[in-house]
Amino acid sequence: MHLVQEQKVHAQPKPEPIETEEAQKVIFQPNKGPQTEFLSAKEREVLYGGSAGGGKSYAMLADPVRYFNNPHFRGLLIRRTTEELRELISASKQLYPEAIPNIKFMERDKTWVAPSGATLWLSYLDRDDDVTRYQGQAFSWIGFDELTQWASPYPFDYMRSRLRAARGSGLELYQRATTNPGGAGHQWVKKMFIDPAPHGTAFWATNIETGDVLQMPKGHSKEGEPLFKRRFIPATLFDNPYLADDGMYEANLLSLPEHQRKQLLEGNWDVNEGAAFPEFSRRVHVVEPYDIPQSWTKFRACDYGYGSYTGVVWIAVTPAEQLVVYRELYASKVLATDLADMVLEAEVNDGKIRYGVLDSSLWHKRGDTGPSLAEQMIIKGCRWRPSDRSKGSRIAGKNEIHRRLQVDEFTEEPRLVFFNTCTNIISQLPSIPLDKSNSEDVDTKSEDHLYDALRYGVMTRPRSSLFDYNPDMQRTGFQMADSTFGY
């Protein structure tokens, strides 16, 4: 996007052709990459963020300028406090008068008024009850600068109700935000924008508590249709050559403590103080999906829970013994028999799944006389072997995941990677905290269902050939009671 100011040209009977370079003065030109993507994004809600120095605030100021020629445009740009607002106002005074001739800033109202009549109000929203300042107002564009400064999603959610445009105005409705990782609102912003989809990918807006897609309610003429799309566009210091080239700002960020450095220099949303797996990095451990060769060993692992969540992960073993988590299933209130159907349906094109490992407690009868939950799934053709739940198995499993997350000194790759489509486990694994009473284990009260499934899987010690035996080929001399499980 170019903001230009046309120079006055004296009228002539036969004007000479005008050179573009002489007719325009470039006021702002977005950097190639994330800044350009942000300014051209069509999704209803977009978060632009990552490391410090990515050019976020200027992009936020530039975004509404395209509508300043529309007299129906009413925009609102918010910071959390009036002190923080001064920085935006100062930057806008450098940009807008150069870009829009005759635009005026009303100091008392903190509002820019374009010659067309379009307005942009720069305001604050400190506490949740400050939303009452905007009751009865209507805006077609709302921006939140430094979104994680708000401790709860309430202001962002409420202001969505202020998005309206007059019929025939030609205006779309947009809500925009910029931020760095960290801050009081880190977790809810991460759940809303970072976790639901691979970075840079548009996705249907979800409920941040349940993960369900927001839909039109029952009885509505558009019942079941998703409401709108969101998108997270990451940016780093190195996407802003004006700040990165001399290395001075980078040096400042490099001097920060590790926790802050990962957030502000690397734009790492997975940094969590007290995290059980601080070595996890999306840059290192998350990969683009690719076709898994049929010759690779594939298996699955599951932690089942009807009352909470059920987590299933599918894992492939490369010839170099790297584990690749290539699919996940995360669902609540699913019966064991229904889960069996869902698993088998997901595996239709997988070829041979060598084995499945399931929480061994599912073989317990729990007082009834019918088949156990595990047996109910096996009867439907979804076969499992029991997980190791012996004493010390939790600690051993956690240690094995640590080992797998390390980068192998010979291959220079980690021993465990995840397809970027496995968004739930990618979100949960770096967020799981340590148990405060036992630093050798994770906090079992945290969201750990997919972690447990992964732990069950890695503790089967899978290999691309060795140990993945065919029970029918055994020559040990003992008679197996069950050829499926090998015991």
Disulfide bonds with the S-S distance in Angstrom:
none
